[in-house]
Amino acid sequence: MSEQFSVELKLVLALSHPEGLQVEQANALCRSTINWLRFIDICHRQHVSGFIHARLAEYPDLSLPKKVLQAFSAYAAKTTARNLFMLSAFEQLGAAFEKAKIQIVAFKGIDYIERIYSSIDQRFLSDLDLLIKPEDLERTRALLESIGYNCIENIRQSRFHEKRYGYIHAPLQCQKGGVSIDLHNRLGKEQMRINEQVWQEIVPKQNYYVMKPAFALLYHCYHLNKHVYGQGFKLSQLHEFFSLSNKCSEIEKQLVWQHATAINGSQWLVNSNALLHYFYRTEIAHPFDKQQKHPQIEHNILNWIEKEEVAKNLEVLKQLNPLEWFAFGFFQVFPTKNYLNQWHAKGQKQNSYFKLWLIRALKMVSKIYVRLTKRA
């Protein structure tokens, strides 16, 4: 375990280790001077409180303070209530999509609840991620609106950004009574083979579909790799990476390797494995060449987890030519008219560029203030 980790993070890693709770190490750390509120905060932010709570039930002699156990118990209760609510909504959605003869694939959290975790209180569901075929987008929107969902097109920037960076991967966000849906019509950037491949790698489950084990692992590595620069990464994703791998047979793991190599040269798998080894000193058995990993992964991810500092990826920006730099700056300020129209559910309120500029300016000032306050 790296010496540059804080004692609080070291304890989090000992309790959330993918291969099981590290009892001796955890007990030794508990005898150190620990900021327990910071420890609880790291667990909650990194989405590991749920399965740590489940593990602690098997180790009653672990010397954690009562307030820590109470915090984990409260988190588990909150997770249970939320997940029961979301699963009930998902059951209704599945029936509606089946009746409309629209094929949907459930992935990420809603899939992992059953595929990875042993109880409903271990993985918090913030939203439902559903994948549909691009040609079904308008029918799906009409269906969701007919059953009471408010659908907003997620176009925060211009089509220039989508083409250059692939930001817009969930073109439709839908809400109803506390239920949030990210509706995807592709998994990665346009023209990526993963978008076509997924429809050959699904299996039916009741009235919806899920990815086959090998492809679920492949997509998880792609999703994890998108966050190697910091923002959005969670330690729970490494637990899920390890668990998904263990769900695959050796033949399926080789299939993952073949798919990854065909799609992107295996970089997703290399980076995911590098992260797992960096934090937990364990790795998935694959013919990885660790020299291929992105050189900034470890530094950037540690900054995000320990200091909540977002490490910006400037490599893509350096590749822009002068004309593209101008377009980049222009479209940062000017969103598409379509976004303005969709900003308040079908344009029910009047929107303007000035109003959007003002909101963005206030957000920027707020971020700068928070950063300066932390440094002080």
VOBA-1610 file (N, C-alpha, C; in pm, whole numbers, padded with zeros to 5 digits, always signed):
BEGIN
Met+00084-00119+00000Met+00000+00000+00000Met+00088+00124+00000Ser+00057+00221-00086Ser+00142+00337-00103Ser+00150+00421+00023Glu+00272+00466+00055Glu+00294+00549+00173Glu+00236+00688+00156Gln+00207+00727+00032Gln+00153+00862+00012Gln+00004+00869+00043Phe-00061+00755+00065Phe-00202+00755+00104Phe-00215+00806+00247Ser-00322+00877+00276Ser-00352+00915+00414Ser-00394+00792+00492Val-00388+00799+00625Val-00427+00684+00708Val-00575+00653+00688Glu-00656+00757+00664Glu-00799+00734+00641Glu-00823+00655+00512Leu-00750+00693+00405Leu-00766+00620+00279Leu-00712+00478+00292Lys-00603+00461+00363Lys-00548+00327+00384Lys-00651+00235+00451Leu-00723+00289+00550Leu-00825+00208+00617Leu-00941+00176+00523Val-00980+00274+00443Val-01086+00250+00344Val-01046+00137+00250Leu-00921+00139+00204Leu-00873+00036+00112Leu-00866-00101+00179Ala-00826-00103+00306Ala-00819-00231+00378Ala-00958-00293+00395Leu-01058-00209+00416Leu-01194-00259+00438Leu-01267-00292+00307Ser-01224-00229+00198Ser-01295-00248+00070Ser-01215-00331-00030His-01109-00393+00014His-01022-00469-00077His-01104-00572-00156Pro-01087-00576-00288Pro-01166-00669-00370Pro-01152-00816-00330Glu-01037-00854-00274Glu-01016-00993-00236Glu-01067-01024-00096Gly-01128-00926-00030Gly-01184-00948+00104Gly-01127-00851+00206Leu-01196-00834+00315Leu-01154-00741+00419Leu-01020-00782+00477Gln-00927-00688+00483Gln-00792-00713+00535Gln-00793-00686+00686Val-00825-00789+00765Val-00853-00772+00908Val-00731-00722+00986Glu-00618-00787+00972Glu-00500-00749+01048Glu-00456-00606+01016Gln-00456-00574+00890Gln-00417-00440+00849Gln-00516-00336+00901Ala-00646-00368+00895Ala-00749-00275+00943Ala-00735-00252+01093Asn-00714-00358+01169Asn-00698-00345+01315Asn-00575-00260+01349Ala-00467-00279+01276Ala-00346-00200+01301Ala-00371-00052+01272Leu-00441-00024+01163Leu-00471+00114+01127Leu-00565+00181+01227Cys-00658+00102+01281Cys-00755+00156+01377Cys-00686+00206+01505Arg-00567+00157+01530Arg-00493+00202+01648Arg-00418+00333+01621Ser-00422+00380+01495Ser-00359+00507+01460Ser-00453+00623+01492Thr-00401+00743+01480Thr-00485+00863+01496Thr-00559+00886+01365Ile-00691+00871+01371Ile-00774+00878+01250Ile-00880+00986+01265Asn-00898+01062+01160Asn-01010+01156+01152Asn-01131+01077+01102Trp-01213+01034+01195Trp-01321+00941+01160Trp-01426+01004+01069Leu-01450+01132+01086Leu-01547+01199+00998Leu-01494+01201+00854Arg-01365+01223+00839Arg-01305+01220+00705Arg-01308+01079+00648Phe-01283+00981+00731Phe-01290+00842+00688Phe-01430+00808+00637Ile-01533+00848+00712Ile-01672+00822+00671Ile-01701+00894+00540Asp-01652+01018+00528Asp-01676+01096+00407Asp-01614+01028+00285Ile-01492+00977+00299Ile-01428+00908+00186Ile-01510+00785+00146Cys-01553+00708+00244Cys-01633+00587+00216Cys-01761+00622+00140His-01830+00726+00187His-01955+00766+00121His-01928+00817-00021Arg-01829+00905-00035Arg-01801+00964-00167Arg-01753+00860-00266Gln-01682+00759-00217Gln-01628+00656-00306Gln-01723+00538-00323His-01844+00550-00268His-01951+00451-00285His-01912+00311-00238Val-01834+00305-00129Val-01795+00173-00076Val-01858+00145+00060Ser-01934+00241+00114Ser-01994+00222+00246Ser-02086+00102+00251Gly-02161+00078+00143Gly-02259-00030+00142Gly-02198-00167+00160Phe-02098-00200+00076Phe-02044-00336+00089Phe-01944-00348+00204Ile-01887-00234+00251Ile-01807-00240+00374Ile-01898-00274+00491His-02015-00213+00495His-02112-00241+00602His-02150-00388+00605Ala-02171-00447+00487Ala-02205-00589+00480Ala-02089-00675+00528Arg-01967-00638+00497Arg-01851-00715+00540Arg-01831-00708+00691Leu-01855-00591+00749Leu-01830-00572+00892Leu-01917-00662+00978Ala-02031-00705+00925Ala-02120-00794+01000Ala-02052-00927+01031Glu-01952-00964+00949Glu-01880-01090+00969Glu-01760-01073+01062Tyr-01729-00949+01099Tyr-01612-00923+01184Tyr-01650-00831+01301Pro-01726-00882+01397Pro-01772-00798+01509Pro-01660-00748+01599Asp-01543-00811+01593Asp-01433-00771+01681Asp-01349-00657+01624Leu-01379-00614+01501Leu-01303-00505+01442Leu-01331-00376+01520Ser-01226-00311+01564Ser-01241-00201+01659Ser-01272-00067+01593Leu-01388-00056+01531Leu-01432+00071+01473Leu-01523+00143+01573Pro-01515+00275+01582Pro-01600+00351+01675Pro-01748+00332+01644Lys-01829+00350+01745Lys-01974+00332+01731Lys-02032+00427+01627Lys-01981+00552+01623Lys-02036+00649+01527Lys-02010+00607+01382Val-01900+00534+01358Val-01871+00485+01224Val-01969+00375+01185Leu-01992+00281+01277Leu-02087+00173+01250Leu-02227+00227+01228Gln-02264+00329+01306Gln-02396+00391+01289Gln-02407+00460+01154Ala-02299+00525+01110Ala-02300+00592+00980Ala-02318+00491+00867Phe-02247+00378+00876Phe-02261+00273+00775Phe-02401+00213+00776Ser-02455+00192+00894Ser-02589+00135+00906Ser-02693+00228+00845Ala-02679+00358+00872Ala-02773+00455+00815Ala-02761+00461+00663Tyr-02638+00452+00614Tyr-02615+00453+00469Tyr-02681+00331+00404Ala-02667+00215+00468Ala-02726+00092+00414Ala-02878+00101+00412Ala-02936+00160+00517Ala-03082+00174+00522Ala-03131+00268+00412Lys-03058+00377+00392Lys-03092+00472+00286Lys-03081+00405+00149Thr-02976+00326+00130Thr-02955+00256+00004Thr-03067+00157-00024Thr-03108+00083+00078Thr-03217-00014+00063Thr-03345+00054+00019Ala-03381+00164+00087Ala-03504+00235+00054Ala-03501+00288-00089Arg-03388+00348-00125Arg-03374+00404-00259Arg-03382+00295-00366Asn-03311+00185-00344Asn-03305+00080-00445Asn-03439+00010-00463Leu-03512-00011-00356Leu-03646-00071-00367Leu-03737+00018-00452Phe-03725+00147-00430Phe-03804+00244-00506Phe-03767+00240-00654Met-03636+00238-00683Met-03590+00238-00821Met-03621+00106-00892Leu-03608-00004-00822Leu-03638-00134-00882Leu-03786-00148-00915Ser-03871-00090-00830Ser-04014-00090-00858Ser-04044-00010-00985Ala-03979+00107-00998Ala-03997+00189-01118Ala-03945+00116-01241Phe-03832+00046-01226Phe-03773-00025-01339Phe-03863-00140-01385Glu-03928-00206-01290Glu-04021-00314-01326Glu-04136-00260-01412Gln-04187-00144-01376Gln-04295-00082-01454Gln-04245-00040-01593Leu-04123+00013-01596Leu-04066+00053-01724Leu-04047-00066-01817Gly-03997-00176-01762Gly-03976-00296-01841Gly-04104-00345-01906Ala-04211-00341-01829Ala-04341-00385-01883Ala-04388-00292-01993Ala-04366-00161-01976Ala-04409-00064-02077Ala-04329-00080-02206Phe-04198-00100-02195Phe-04114-00118-02313Phe-04147-00249-02385Glu-04176-00353-02308Glu-04211-00481-02369Glu-04341-00468-02448Lys-04438-00399-02390Lys-04567-00380-02457Lys-04550-00300-02586Ala-04459-00201-02583Ala-04435-00118-02701Ala-04341-00183-02800Lys-04289-00303-02764Lys-04194-00376-02849Lys-04068-00293-02880Ile-04014-00230-02775Ile-03888-00157-02785Ile-03786-00230-02699Gln-03676-00269-02761Gln-03572-00346-02692Gln-03486-00252-02607Ile-03470-00286-02479Ile-03383-00206-02391Ile-03279-00295-02325Val-03162-00238-02304Val-03054-00307-02232Val-03026-00230-02103Ala-03034-00297-01989Ala-03003-00236-01860Ala-02855-00258-01831Phe-02783-00152-01795Phe-02640-00170-01768Phe-02596-00078-01655Lys-02470-00093-01618Lys-02411-00024-01502Lys-02490-00060-01375Gly-02527+00040-01293Gly-02581+00013-01161Gly-02697-00082-01156Ile-02797-00062-01240Ile-02917-00145-01236Ile-02886-00291-01270Asp-02783-00313-01348Asp-02737-00449-01380Asp-02650-00505-01268Tyr-02560-00422-01213Tyr-02466-00468-01112Tyr-02536-00510-00982Ile-02649-00449-00951Ile-02722-00483-00829Ile-02742-00634-00818Glu-02778-00697-00929Glu-02802-00841-00928Glu-02679-00920-00970Arg-02601-00866-01062Arg-02489-00941-01119Arg-02373-00954-01019Ile-02350-00850-00938Ile-02231-00845-00853Ile-02261-00855-00705Tyr-02358-00776-00658Tyr-02378-00759-00514Tyr-02473-00864-00457Ser-02446-00903-00334Ser-02523-01012-00271Ser-02647-00964-00199Ser-02660-00834-00175Ser-02780-00780-00111Ser-02811-00642-00165Ile-02932-00597-00147Ile-02981-00475-00210Ile-02926-00348-00146Asp-02864-00361-00029Asp-02817-00242+00044Asp-02670-00210+00020Gln-02610-00274-00080Gln-02465-00257-00099Gln-02425-00161-00210Arg-02518-00130-00300Arg-02484-00044-00414Arg-02597+00055-00440Phe-02571+00183-00415Phe-02674+00287-00428Phe-02704+00313-00575Leu-02834+00318-00609Leu-02876+00349-00745Leu-02917+00496-00753Ser-02836+00576-00818Ser-02872+00718-00834Ser-02966+00737-00952Asp-02951+00652-01056Asp-03037+00661-01173Asp-03040+00526-01244Leu-03116+00520-01350Leu-03126+00398-01432Leu-03060+00426-01567Asp-02962+00345-01602Asp-02897+00358-01733Asp-02955+00254-01827Leu-03020+00302-01933Leu-03084+00213-02030Leu-03031+00244-02169Leu-03008+00139-02246Leu-02958+00152-02383Leu-03068+00109-02481Ile-03090+00191-02583Ile-03184+00157-02689Ile-03113+00172-02823Lys-03173+00121-02929Lys-03119+00140-03062Lys-03148+00282-03109Pro-03055+00344-03182Pro-03072+00484-03225Pro-03205+00510-03294Glu-03249+00413-03373Glu-03374+00434-03447Glu-03498+00433-03358Asp-03482+00389-03232Asp-03597+00384-03140Asp-03606+00506-03049Leu-03520+00607-03072Leu-03514+00720-02980Leu-03645+00797-02971Glu-03703+00832-03084Glu-03825+00912-03082Glu-03943+00833-03026Arg-03952+00706-03063Arg-04060+00622-03008Arg-04047+00608-02857Thr-03922+00595-02811Thr-03898+00581-02667Thr-03936+00708-02594Arg-03901+00821-02651Arg-03937+00948-02589Arg-04090+00961-02578Ala-04158+00927-02684Ala-04305+00935-02682Ala-04363+00840-02578Leu-04305+00721-02567Leu-04353+00623-02469Leu-04335+00675-02327Leu-04215+00725-02296Leu-04187+00773-02160Leu-04274+00893-02125Glu-04294+00982-02220Glu-04380+01097-02192Glu-04524+01055-02172Ser-04565+00948-02241Ser-04704+00901-02226Ser-04731+00841-02089Ile-04624+00797-02019Ile-04644+00741-01885Ile-04594+00837-01776Gly-04582+00965-01815Gly-04560+01068-01714Gly-04418+01116-01693Tyr-04323+01070-01774Tyr-04185+01115-01757Tyr-04160+01247-01830Asn-04081+01332-01768Asn-04040+01458-01828Asn-03904+01435-01895Cys-03898+01448-02026Cys-03777+01416-02101Cys-03710+01543-02152Ile-03581+01557-02122Ile-03505+01674-02163Ile-03385+01627-02245Glu-03369+01687-02362Glu-03256+01650-02447Glu-03128+01708-02388Asn-03028+01625-02371Asn-02905+01665-02303Asn-02802+01716-02403Ile-02817+01840-02444Ile-02721+01901-02535Ile-02666+02024-02465Arg-02562+02006-02386Arg-02506+02116-02308Arg-02405+02197-02387Gln-02353+02139-02493Gln-02257+02211-02573Gln-02304+02205-02719Ser-02214+02208-02811Ser-02249+02204-02952Ser-02222+02067-03010Arg-02264+02048-03132Arg-02233+01924-03201Arg-02082+01913-03226Phe-02014+02027-03229Phe-01867+02026-03241Phe-01806+01945-03127His-01856+01965-03004His-01804+01893-02888His-01836+01745-02896Glu-01955+01714-02942Glu-01991+01573-02952Glu-01902+01502-03051Lys-01876+01565-03164Lys-01794+01502-03267Lys-01649+01489-03221Arg-01598+01595-03150Arg-01457+01597-03114Arg-01428+01516-02988Tyr-01519+01523-02889Tyr-01489+01463-02759Tyr-01583+01351-02719Gly-01696+01338-02789Gly-01790+01232-02752Gly-01860+01256-02621Tyr-01884+01381-02585Tyr-01945+01412-02456Tyr-02089+01364-02445Ile-02164+01376-02554Ile-02309+01351-02545Ile-02335+01203-02568His-02334+01125-02463His-02356+00981-02477His-02494+00941-02427Ala-02562+01030-02354Ala-02698+01003-02307Ala-02787+01116-02359Pro-02835+01106-02482Pro-02906+01218-02543Pro-03039+01254-02477Leu-03093+01164-02395Leu-03222+01189-02333Leu-03216+01158-02184Gln-03252+01256-02103Gln-03259+01237-01959Gln-03404+01255-01917Cys-03455+01158-01842Cys-03598+01154-01811Cys-03618+01145-01659Gln-03717+01219-01610Gln-03744+01221-01467Gln-03893+01213-01439Lys-03922+01147-01326Lys-04061+01137-01282Lys-04061+01098-01135Gly-04111+01187-01050Gly-04129+01155-00908Gly-04008+01097-00839Gly-03889+01151-00867Gly-03769+01101-00801Gly-03695+00994-00877Val-03752+00944-00985Val-03685+00844-01070Val-03615+00916-01184Ser-03485+00889-01200Ser-03407+00951-01307Ser-03358+00843-01403Ile-03370+00870-01532Ile-03325+00776-01634Ile-03226+00846-01726Asp-03110+00783-01748Asp-03019+00824-01855Asp-03043+00729-01971Leu-03100+00782-02077Leu-03134+00698-02191Leu-03025+00712-02296His-02952+00604-02320His-02840+00604-02414His-02882+00540-02546Asn-02828+00592-02655Asn-02847+00522-02783Asn-02713+00476-02841Arg-02607+00492-02761Arg-02478+00432-02793Arg-02395+00429-02665Leu-02288+00348-02665Leu-02204+00333-02546Leu-02081+00421-02549Gly-02032+00451-02669Gly-01912+00531-02682Gly-01929+00637-02789Lys-01817+00691-02835Lys-01822+00794-02938Lys-01883+00738-03067Glu-01924+00829-03153Glu-01978+00786-03282Glu-01875+00706-03359Gln-01923+00609-03433Gln-01840+00524-03519Gln-01753+00425-03442Met-01766+00418-03310Met-01687+00319-03235Met-01751+00182-03251Arg-01669+00079-03264Arg-01719-00057-03286Arg-01799-00109-03168Ile-01772-00055-03050Ile-01844-00101-02931Ile-01994-00074-02944Asn-02033+00030-03019Asn-02174+00063-03035Asn-02249-00042-03117Glu-02182-00098-03215Glu-02244-00203-03297Glu-02231-00339-03230Gln-02116-00361-03166Gln-02087-00492-03107Gln-02186-00529-02997Val-02230-00428-02919Val-02313-00458-02803Val-02440-00535-02839Trp-02497-00508-02956Trp-02624-00572-02992Trp-02608-00720-03028Gln-02482-00763-03044Gln-02457-00907-03061Gln-02415-00972-02929Glu-02404-00891-02823Glu-02350-00941-02696Glu-02449-00920-02580Ile-02577-00944-02605Ile-02679-00928-02501Ile-02759-01056-02484Val-02814-01072-02365Val-02898-01189-02335Val-03026-01140-02268Pro-03140-01209-02293Pro-03268-01165-02235Pro-03279-01195-02086Lys-03349-01105-02014Lys-03381-01125-01872Lys-03519-01067-01850Gln-03617-01153-01834Gln-03755-01109-01817Gln-03795-01023-01938Asn-03825-00893-01915Asn-03869-00809-02027Asn-03764-00705-02068Tyr-03638-00735-02041Tyr-03530-00647-02082Tyr-03406-00733-02110Tyr-03295-00669-02146Tyr-03172-00741-02179Tyr-03058-00689-02093Val-02954-00773-02077Val-02829-00731-02013Val-02714-00779-02101Met-02597-00722-02079Met-02480-00763-02154Met-02429-00898-02106Lys-02371-00975-02197Lys-02303-01098-02158Lys-02184-01064-02068Pro-02141-01158-01983Pro-02035-01128-01886Pro-01911-01062-01946Ala-01861-01116-02057Ala-01739-01062-02116Ala-01758-00919-02163Phe-01873-00891-02224Phe-01895-00757-02276Phe-01925-00659-02162Ala-01991-00706-02055Ala-02013-00620-01939Ala-01880-00576-01880Leu-01783-00667-01874Leu-01650-00635-01825Leu-01582-00536-01919Leu-01594-00560-02048Leu-01531-00471-02147Leu-01588-00330-02135Tyr-01720-00317-02126Tyr-01779-00184-02116Tyr-01739-00116-01984His-01732-00194-01876His-01693-00136-01748His-01552-00077-01758Cys-01463-00147-01826Cys-01327-00096-01844Cys-01328+00032-01927Tyr-01412+00036-02029Tyr-01424+00158-02111Tyr-01474+00274-02026His-01578+00250-01947His-01636+00354-01863His-01538+00401-01756Leu-01467+00305-01695Leu-01367+00339-01595Leu-01253+00419-01658Asn-01212+00380-01777Asn-01101+00446-01844Asn-01133+00591-01878Lys-01260+00622-01899Lys-01298+00760-01929Lys-01267+00852-01812His-01257+00793-01691His-01236+00874-01571His-01094+00864-01516Val-01000+00817-01596Val-00864+00803-01543Val-00801+00939-01517Tyr-00864+01045-01564Tyr-00809+01177-01539Tyr-00865+01238-01411Gly-00952+01165-01340Gly-00992+01214-01209Gly-01140+01220-01185Gln-01207+01320-01237Gln-01344+01347-01197Gln-01437+01231-01230Gly-01516+01191-01131Gly-01615+01087-01153Gly-01570+00949-01111Phe-01441+00928-01093Phe-01390+00796-01055Phe-01431+00761-00912Lys-01468+00635-00890Lys-01504+00586-00757Lys-01429+00456-00729Leu-01387+00437-00604Leu-01322+00311-00566Leu-01415+00192-00589Ser-01545+00216-00579Ser-01640+00106-00602Ser-01626+00049-00742Gln-01579+00130-00838Gln-01562+00082-00974Gln-01452-00023-00984Leu-01351-00014-00895Leu-01246-00115-00895Leu-01297-00245-00835His-01379-00235-00731His-01443-00355-00674His-01527-00423-00782Glu-01600-00344-00860Glu-01686-00398-00965Glu-01602-00456-01080Phe-01492-00391-01112Phe-01401-00443-01216Phe-01350-00581-01176Phe-01305-00595-01052Phe-01255-00723-01002Phe-01366-00828-01002Ser-01485-00790-00955Ser-01597-00885-00947Ser-01644-00929-01084Leu-01653-00834-01178Leu-01695-00869-01314Leu-01596-00966-01377Ser-01469-00945-01353Ser-01368-01036-01406Ser-01384-01176-01349Asn-01414-01183-01219Asn-01432-01314-01156Asn-01557-01386-01205Lys-01651-01310-01262Lys-01773-01370-01317Lys-01748-01432-01455Cys-01633-01400-01513Cys-01602-01448-01647Cys-01517-01575-01641Ser-01547-01666-01729Ser-01461-01784-01743Ser-01333-01743-01815Glu-01234-01834-01818Glu-01110-01803-01888Glu-01134-01779-02036Ile-01227-01854-02093Ile-01260-01835-02236Ile-01320-01697-02257Glu-01409-01657-02164Glu-01472-01526-02176Glu-01370-01413-02158Lys-01273-01434-02069Lys-01170-01332-02051Lys-01087-01314-02178Gln-01061-01424-02246Gln-00989-01414-02373Gln-01073-01341-02477Leu-01206-01360-02468Leu-01297-01290-02559Leu-01293-01140-02532Val-01285-01103-02404Val-01273-00961-02368Val-01146-00904-02430Trp-01038-00978-02417Trp-00909-00933-02472Trp-00919-00913-02624Gln-00984-01007-02691Gln-00997-00997-02837Gln-01082-00876-02876His-01197-00860-02805His-01285-00746-02833His-01212-00614-02809Ala-01144-00606-02696Ala-01075-00481-02660Ala-00967-00448-02762Thr-00892-00547-02802Thr-00785-00525-02899Thr-00841-00480-03034Ala-00953-00541-03073Ala-01015-00506-03200Ala-01073-00364-03196Ile-01124-00323-03080Ile-01191-00194-03070Ile-01093-00080-03046Asn-00998-00099-02954Asn-00912+00015-02920Asn-00769-00021-02883Gly-00726-00144-02907Gly-00589-00179-02876Gly-00564-00212-02730Ser-00667-00244-02658Ser-00661-00294-02520Ser-00626-00189-02414Gln-00620-00062-02451Gln-00579+00039-02355Gln-00672+00048-02234Trp-00803+00027-02254Trp-00898+00032-02142Trp-00861-00072-02036Leu-00830-00193-02082Leu-00798-00300-01988Leu-00668-00272-01915Val-00571-00218-01986Val-00442-00186-01925Val-00460-00082-01815Asn-00534+00025-01845Asn-00554+00131-01747Asn-00634+00084-01626Ser-00737+00005-01650Ser-00819-00046-01539Ser-00735-00135-01448Asn-00655-00221-01508Asn-00569-00309-01430Asn-00465-00229-01351Ala-00414-00122-01414Ala-00315-00037-01347Ala-00375+00030-01223Leu-00499+00075-01235Leu-00565+00138-01120Leu-00588+00038-01008Leu-00634-00081-01043Leu-00658-00184-00944Leu-00530-00217-00868His-00420-00229-00940His-00293-00262-00877His-00241-00145-00794Tyr-00264-00023-00840Tyr-00214+00094-00769Tyr-00279+00108-00631Phe-00409+00089-00623Phe-00477+00108-00496Phe-00480-00018-00409Tyr-00496-00133-00470Tyr-00518-00254-00392Tyr-00406-00358-00405Arg-00304-00326-00481Arg-00192-00417-00500Arg-00238-00557-00543Thr-00336-00559-00627Thr-00381-00684-00687Thr-00410-00655-00833Glu-00415-00759-00914Glu-00438-00737-01057Glu-00508-00857-01118Ile-00575-00829-01227Ile-00644-00934-01301Ile-00543-01003-01393Ala-00549-01135-01398Ala-00452-01211-01478Ala-00483-01196-01627His-00409-01109-01692His-00418-01089-01837His-00277-01059-01887Pro-00253-01077-02013Pro-00119-01045-02065Pro-00099-00894-02079Phe-00110-00821-01966Phe-00098-00676-01970Phe+00048-00633-01974Asp+00073-00530-02048Asp+00202-00464-02045Asp+00183-00333-01968Lys+00230-00329-01842Lys+00205-00213-01757Lys+00267-00086-01813Gln+00363-00100-01904Gln+00424+00019-01962Gln+00326+00093-02054Gln+00218+00025-02092Gln+00121+00088-02182Gln+00026+00182-02109Lys+00021+00174-01977Lys-00077+00253-01903Lys-00049+00403-01919His-00154+00481-01904His-00139+00625-01916His-00051+00676-01802Pro+00053+00754-01831Pro+00150+00793-01728Pro+00094+00880-01616Gln-00022+00944-01638Gln-00075+01033-01536Gln-00186+00971-01451Ile-00217+00846-01475Ile-00328+00784-01405Ile-00313+00793-01254Glu-00203+00743-01203Glu-00188+00733-01058Glu-00191+00870-00992His-00118+00965-01047His-00114+01099-00989His-00252+01164-00991Asn-00320+01157-01104Asn-00448+01225-01116Asn-00557+01163-01030Ile-00562+01031-01027Ile-00666+00964-00950Ile-00645+00986-00801Leu-00522+00984-00755Leu-00496+01008-00613Leu-00539+01150-00576Asn-00511+01246-00662Asn-00553+01383-00635Asn-00705+01392-00622Trp-00776+01316-00705Trp-00923+01322-00700Trp-00976+01259-00572Ile-00924+01143-00534Ile-00976+01073-00418Ile-00934+01140-00288Glu-00808+01182-00278Glu-00759+01240-00154Glu-00792+01388-00141Lys-00779+01463-00251Lys-00788+01608-00241Lys-00908+01667-00315Glu-00983+01581-00387Glu-01097+01625-00466Glu-01055+01729-00570Glu-00934+01714-00621Glu-00886+01802-00727Glu-00904+01733-00861Val-00970+01801-00952Val-00994+01744-01084Val-00873+01771-01171Ala-00815+01665-01223Ala-00699+01679-01312Ala-00748+01689-01456Lys-00717+01797-01520Lys-00765+01819-01657Lys-00677+01747-01758Asn-00741+01690-01857Asn-00667+01626-01965Asn-00646+01729-02076Leu-00523+01775-02092Leu-00495+01879-02189Leu-00442+01823-02320Glu-00423+01693-02326Glu-00360+01635-02445Glu-00444+01658-02570Val-00577+01640-02557Val-00663+01659-02674Val-00662+01805-02717Leu-00662+01897-02619Leu-00664+02039-02652Leu-00538+02081-02726Lys-00425+02019-02693Lys-00299+02053-02759Lys-00303+02016-02907Gln-00393+01923-02944Gln-00398+01877-03082Gln-00484+01967-03170Leu-00553+02065-03111Leu-00641+02151-03189Leu-00560+02249-03273Asn-00604+02270-03399Asn-00540+02372-03482Asn-00604+02508-03451Pro-00548+02619-03500Pro-00601+02752-03466Pro-00750+02768-03493Leu-00797+02715-03606Leu-00939+02727-03638Leu-01024+02652-03536Glu-00977+02532-03497Glu-01051+02454-03398Glu-01047+02520-03261Trp-00935+02586-03227Trp-00928+02661-03101Trp-01034+02770-03099Phe-01050+02838-03213Phe-01152+02944-03221Phe-01291+02884-03204Ala-01314+02772-03273Ala-01446+02706-03263Ala-01471+02656-03122Phe-01366+02604-03058Phe-01379+02553-02920Phe-01425+02666-02827Gly-01356+02782-02835Gly-01394+02894-02751Gly-01532+02946-02784Phe-01564+02953-02913Phe-01694+03003-02956Phe-01808+02917-02902Phe-01793+02785-02919Phe-01902+02696-02878Phe-01907+02675-02727Gln-01800+02711-02656Gln-01809+02710-02510Gln-01908+02815-02464Val-01914+02926-02539Val-02003+03037-02503Val-02141+03020-02564Phe-02145+02977-02689Phe-02273+02967-02758Phe-02320+02821-02766Pro-02420+02785-02687Pro-02477+02650-02700Pro-02567+02645-02823Thr-02616+02527-02853Thr-02707+02516-02966Thr-02844+02570-02928Lys-02917+02617-03028Lys-03054+02662-03004Lys-03140+02548-02951Asn-03110+02428-02998Asn-03186+02312-02952Asn-03175+02296-02801Tyr-03053+02320-02748Tyr-03035+02310-02603Tyr-03116+02416-02531Leu-03116+02537-02583Leu-03195+02643-02520Leu-03343+02607-02520Asn-03390+02550-02628Asn-03532+02513-02636Asn-03568+02401-02540Gln-03473+02311-02516Gln-03500+02196-02430Gln-03464+02222-02284Trp-03408+02339-02256Trp-03353+02368-02125Trp-03457+02352-02015His-03581+02394-02043His-03688+02380-01946His-03801+02297-02005Ala-03777+02167-02020Ala-03882+02075-02062Ala-03968+02130-02176Lys-03923+02113-02296Lys-03995+02154-02416Lys-04005+02306-02432Gly-03918+02381-02367Gly-03918+02526-02385Gly-04038+02595-02325Gln-04088+02545-02212Gln-04205+02605-02150Gln-04174+02741-02090Lys-04044+02770-02063Lys-04003+02900-02012Lys-03910+02966-02114Gln-03912+03099-02113Gln-03828+03171-02208Gln-03681+03162-02166Asn-03594+03124-02257Asn-03452+03115-02229Asn-03376+03208-02322Ser-03255+03241-02283Ser-03174+03330-02365Ser-03027+03297-02345Tyr-02944+03342-02441Tyr-02801+03324-02426Tyr-02750+03399-02303Phe-02804+03520-02280Phe-02759+03598-02165Phe-02782+03523-02035Lys-02900+03460-02024Lys-02933+03386-01901Lys-02836+03269-01882Leu-02802+03201-01990Leu-02711+03087-01981Leu-02569+03133-01950Trp-02527+03245-02011Trp-02395+03301-01979Trp-02385+03333-01831Leu-02492+03395-01777Leu-02493+03436-01637Leu-02477+03316-01545Ile-02551+03208-01574Ile-02544+03087-01493Ile-02404+03028-01499Arg-02346+03021-01619Arg-02211+02965-01632Arg-02108+03050-01559Ala-02124+03184-01565Ala-02032+03274-01496Ala-02040+03254-01346Leu-02161+03240-01293Leu-02179+03219-01149Leu-02118+03087-01104Lys-02134+02985-01187Lys-02076+02854-01154Lys-01923+02863-01152Met-01866+02935-01249Met-01722+02949-01255Met-01669+03023-01132Val-01737+03132-01094Val-01696+03209-00976Val-01706+03122-00851Ser-01813+03040-00844Ser-01832+02953-00729Ser-01719+02852-00717Lys-01678+02793-00831Lys-01569+02695-00830Lys-01437+02758-00787Ile-01411+02878-00838Ile-01286+02948-00802Ile-01285+02980-00653Tyr-01401+03024-00601Tyr-01412+03057-00458Tyr-01386+02935-00371Val-01446+02821-00409Val-01427+02697-00332Val-01281+02656-00334Arg-01217+02666-00449Arg-01076+02627-00462Arg-00985+02716-00376Leu-01011+02847-00378Leu-00932+02939-00298Leu-00954+02918-00149Thr-01079+02887-00112Thr-01111+02862+00028Thr-01037+02739+00080Lys-01030+02634-00004Lys-00961+02511+00037Lys-00812+02537+00056Arg-00754+02617-00033Arg-00611+02645-00022Arg-00581+02724+00104Ala-00675+02815+00139Ala-00655+02898+00259Ala-00662+02813+00385
//
